[in-house]
Amino acid sequence: MENNYHVPVLLNECLDGLNINPSGVYVDVTFGGGGHSRAILEKLGKDGVLVAFDQDPDAQRNKIEDPRFKFVDQNFSYLKNNLRLLGYKQVDGILADLGVSSHQFNEAERGFSIRFDADLDMRMDKQRSLTAAKVLNTYSEGDLHRIFGLYGEVKNAKSLARTIVTARLDKEIKTLGDFKQVIASHIPKGKENKYMAQVFQALRIEVNAELEVLEQFLEQSAEVLKPGGRLVVISYHSLEDRPVKNYIAKGKFKGEVDKDFFGNDVKPFQVITRKAIVAGPEELKSNTRSRSAKLRIGEKL
C-alpha cells in the first residue's frame, strides 16, 4: 500500500536530524504511507518505541505490525493528551512531514486534486463537517477574499470571491467541474495549474484548520520533548514554514523572543538548522514532492 502514498521526502536528513537513540521513544505525527516511520523503526533497538499519528482513515491501512509500533488515529493537535494516555510524558524526538500525501491527491473522491472532477471535499479527517463545497457556498464574500488572499496568495482574490458569491445564487457549487466553470474568467492563460493549486491550497488550509493545528502542535511538542530531544519538521509552503521557523527560533509565532529578568532568552528550542535543509539534485530528480520541501530542526533546551 505504501507505494500508493509517497516516497518519504528528505528521509536521510530527517533520520540525521532526529539523532536517534535506539532505546528512545519517537513520534511520527504524519504517518501517511509509513515511509518515515519504517525507517525510524529500523534505527530503534528492541526497547525503542515509535508512536505514529494520522487522522486519515486511508493511512490506517498501512499500520506496521511491530511490537514497538503504536498507532493513534488522531490529528497531531492532540499530541500531548494521546501520549499521556499511552503513558509517555516525554519523548526523545518528533517528526512532522506537513505535506498532503500523493495518495490523497491520487484518490479522486477525496477532492484534493485539480485533475479529477469530484465533489469538493478536501477533509483530511472525514469526521469533520466542513468541506470545501461548504466553504464556497456559505462563506461571506469578505471571508472568501481573506482565505484566497492569505492562504493561497491568489492575486485576484477579491474579484474571485465576488464571482463565487454571485454565481452560487443561481446554482450550488458542488464539484470541481462546477467550480472551474464559475471561475474560468479569473484563471490566467498558461498558468492554469499554478492558479488552481493556489486556490485549492487556500481551501484545503481552511477546511482542515491547518495553520491553527500546526501552532497547537508546535506548542505541545515543546512540552513533551525531553531536554536534548529533537523536533524535525518538513514544510512545503511559506505559510507553514514561517510559524515553524519562528517557533523554533523564538518560542513564539510573532514578535521578538521573550527575555527573563537577567536578559536571557526564554525559549524552548535551540536552532540546529540556521538555514532550512532542502533536497539535493538526486532527490529532486527522483521525487517531485521534494521540490518545495524545507526541513527545520530544533533541539529542546
Backbone hydrogen bonds, N-H to C=O, Kabsch-Sander energy under -0.5 kcal/mol:
donor,donor_aa,acceptor,acceptor_aa,energy
4,N,1,M,-1.9
5,Y,1,M,-0.5
5,Y,2,E,-1.7
11,L,8,P,-0.7
14,C,10,L,-2.3
15,L,11,L,-2.3
16,D,12,N,-2.6
17,G,13,E,-2.4
18,L,14,C,-2.2
19,N,15,L,-0.9
19,N,16,D,-0.7
20,I,15,L,-0.7
24,G,21,N,-2.8
26,Y,24,G,-0.5
26,Y,49,V,-2.9
27,V,93,G,-2.1
28,D,51,V,-2.4
29,V,27,V,-0.7
29,V,95,L,-2.5
31,F,53,F,-2.5
34,G,31,F,-2.9
38,R,34,G,-2.7
39,A,35,G,-1.5
40,I,36,H,-2.1
41,L,37,S,-2.6
42,E,38,R,-1.7
43,K,39,A,-0.8
43,K,40,I,-1.1
44,L,40,I,-0.8
44,L,41,L,-0.9
45,G,22,P,-2.5
48,G,45,G,-1.1
49,V,24,G,-2.4
50,L,68,R,-2.8
51,V,26,Y,-3.0
52,A,50,L,-0.5
52,A,70,K,-3.1
53,F,28,D,-2.5
54,D,72,V,-2.0
59,A,56,D,-1.1
60,Q,56,D,-0.9
61,R,57,P,-0.5
61,R,58,D,-1.0
62,N,59,A,-1.9
63,K,60,Q,-1.5
66,D,64,I,-1.3
69,F,66,D,-2.2
70,K,50,L,-2.7
72,V,52,A,-3.2
73,D,71,F,-0.5
74,Q,72,V,-1.8
78,Y,75,N,-2.0
79,L,76,F,-1.3
82,N,78,Y,-2.0
83,L,79,L,-2.3
84,R,80,K,-2.3
85,L,81,N,-2.3
86,L,82,N,-1.5
87,G,83,L,-0.5
87,G,84,R,-1.4
88,Y,83,L,-3.2
89,K,87,G,-0.6
91,V,224,V,-2.5
92,D,25,V,-2.8
93,G,25,V,-1.1
94,I,230,R,-2.6
95,L,27,V,-2.9
96,A,232,V,-2.5
98,L,96,A,-0.6
98,L,234,I,-2.7
105,F,101,S,-1.6
106,N,102,S,-2.2
107,E,103,H,-1.2
108,A,106,N,-1.0
110,R,107,E,-1.8
111,G,108,A,-1.7
118,A,116,F,-1.2
120,L,174,K,-2.5
121,D,119,D,-1.6
122,M,110,R,-2.6
126,K,124,M,-0.6
128,R,125,D,-1.8
132,A,121,D,-2.2
133,A,120,L,-2.4
135,V,131,T,-2.0
136,L,132,A,-2.4
137,N,133,A,-2.1
138,T,134,K,-1.9
139,Y,135,V,-1.9
144,L,140,S,-2.4
145,H,141,E,-2.5
146,R,142,G,-2.3
147,I,143,D,-2.6
148,F,144,L,-2.6
149,G,145,H,-2.2
150,L,146,R,-3.1
151,Y,147,I,-2.3
152,G,147,I,-0.9
152,G,148,F,-0.6
153,E,149,G,-0.5
154,V,148,F,-2.3
157,A,154,V,-1.2
160,L,156,N,-2.3
161,A,157,A,-2.2
162,R,158,K,-1.9
163,T,159,S,-2.2
164,I,160,L,-2.1
165,V,161,A,-2.3
166,T,162,R,-2.1
167,A,163,T,-2.7
168,R,164,I,-2.2
169,L,166,T,-1.1
170,D,166,T,-0.5
170,D,167,A,-1.2
171,K,167,A,-1.7
174,K,172,E,-0.9
176,L,118,A,-2.1
179,F,175,T,-2.3
180,K,176,L,-2.9
181,Q,177,G,-1.9
182,V,178,D,-2.2
183,I,179,F,-2.2
184,A,180,K,-0.7
184,A,181,Q,-0.7
186,H,183,I,-2.2
187,I,183,I,-0.7
187,I,184,A,-1.0
191,K,188,P,-1.8
195,Y,191,K,-2.6
196,M,192,E,-2.6
197,A,193,N,-2.3
198,Q,194,K,-2.0
199,V,195,Y,-2.2
200,F,196,M,-2.8
201,Q,197,A,-2.4
202,A,198,Q,-2.1
203,L,199,V,-2.0
204,R,200,F,-2.8
205,I,201,Q,-2.5
206,E,202,A,-1.9
207,V,203,L,-3.0
208,N,204,R,-2.1
209,A,206,E,-1.0
210,E,205,I,-1.9
213,V,209,A,-2.4
214,L,210,E,-2.1
215,E,211,L,-2.1
216,Q,212,E,-2.4
217,F,213,V,-2.4
218,L,214,L,-2.6
219,E,215,E,-2.2
220,Q,216,Q,-2.1
221,S,217,F,-2.5
222,A,218,L,-1.5
223,E,219,E,-0.9
224,V,220,Q,-2.1
225,L,221,S,-1.6
226,K,91,V,-2.6
228,G,300,K,-2.9
229,G,226,K,-2.7
230,R,92,D,-1.8
231,L,298,G,-2.9
232,V,94,I,-2.8
232,V,230,R,-0.5
233,V,296,R,-2.6
234,I,96,A,-3.0
235,S,233,V,-0.5
235,S,294,K,-2.5
240,E,237,H,-1.3
241,D,237,H,-2.5
242,R,238,S,-2.6
244,V,240,E,-1.6
245,K,241,D,-3.0
246,N,242,R,-2.8
247,Y,243,P,-2.6
248,I,244,V,-2.3
249,A,245,K,-2.2
250,K,246,N,-3.2
251,G,246,N,-0.6
251,G,247,Y,-1.7
252,K,246,N,-0.7
258,D,250,K,-0.5
258,D,266,V,-0.6
260,D,264,N,-2.4
263,G,260,D,-2.2
266,V,258,D,-3.1
267,K,265,D,-0.7
270,Q,299,E,-2.9
272,I,297,I,-2.5
273,T,297,I,-1.2
274,R,272,I,-0.7
277,I,295,L,-2.7
279,A,290,S,-0.6
284,L,280,G,-2.4
285,K,281,P,-1.7
286,S,282,E,-1.9
287,N,283,E,-2.6
290,S,287,N,-1.7
291,R,288,T,-1.8
292,S,289,R,-0.6
293,A,290,S,-0.9
294,K,235,S,-2.4
295,L,277,I,-2.5
296,R,233,V,-2.5
298,G,231,L,-2.4
299,E,270,Q,-2.7
300,K,229,G,-3.0
301,L,268,P,-3.0
